[in-house]
Amino acid sequence: MPTTESTYLHSWEVAEILHVTPKTVSRWAKEGKLPFLRTLGGHRRYPEDQIRTLADRLQEPATA
């Protein structure tokens, strides 16, 4: 049975997916460019489905 619960990523995981540094991920989150939630401990967590959708949109086809 599939679950409807979202999975969340750490900044380093988002950085790997988007091919940037974790510091860039944090900066983009502060600037409102990336969606995130805060944990009770104050850490950012990023919704995996939205990050992967963004990564797919950012990929450009190679030109010959």
C-alpha positions as CSV (number, residue, x, y, z in Angstrom):
1,M,0.0,0.0,0.0
2,P,1.6,3.3,-1.1
3,T,2.0,6.0,1.5
4,T,0.9,9.6,1.0
5,E,3.5,10.9,3.5
6,S,6.2,13.1,1.8
7,T,9.9,12.5,2.3
8,Y,12.2,15.3,3.1
9,L,15.9,15.8,2.2
10,H,18.9,17.3,4.0
11,S,20.6,20.2,2.4
12,W,23.6,18.1,1.3
13,E,21.2,15.7,-0.5
14,V,19.6,18.7,-2.3
15,A,23.0,20.0,-3.2
16,E,23.9,16.6,-4.8
17,I,20.7,16.6,-6.8
18,L,21.0,20.2,-8.0
19,H,24.8,20.0,-8.5
20,V,25.6,22.9,-6.2
21,T,27.1,23.3,-2.7
22,P,25.1,22.9,0.5
23,K,25.9,26.6,1.2
24,T,24.2,27.5,-2.1
25,V,21.1,25.4,-1.1
26,S,20.9,27.3,2.2
27,R,21.3,30.7,0.5
28,W,18.5,29.8,-2.0
29,A,16.3,28.7,0.8
30,K,16.8,32.0,2.6
31,E,16.1,33.9,-0.6
32,G,12.8,32.0,-1.0
33,K,14.0,30.1,-4.1
34,L,13.6,26.6,-2.5
35,P,10.7,25.3,-0.5
36,F,11.6,23.9,3.0
37,L,10.2,23.1,6.4
38,R,12.0,23.7,9.7
39,T,12.5,20.8,12.2
40,L,12.0,21.4,15.9
41,G,15.7,21.7,16.1
42,G,15.7,24.5,13.6
43,H,17.2,22.6,10.7
44,R,15.8,23.0,7.1
45,R,14.3,20.0,5.4
46,Y,13.4,20.1,1.7
47,P,10.4,18.2,0.1
48,E,11.9,15.6,-2.2
49,D,9.2,15.6,-4.8
50,Q,9.4,19.4,-5.3
51,I,13.2,19.3,-5.4
52,R,13.3,16.5,-8.0
53,T,10.7,18.4,-10.1
54,L,12.9,21.5,-10.0
55,A,16.0,19.5,-11.0
56,D,14.1,18.0,-14.0
57,R,13.0,21.5,-15.1
58,L,16.5,22.9,-14.8
59,Q,18.1,20.2,-17.0
60,E,18.7,21.5,-20.5
61,P,19.0,19.2,-23.4
62,A,22.5,18.9,-24.9
63,T,23.0,20.9,-28.1
64,A,25.1,19.3,-30.8
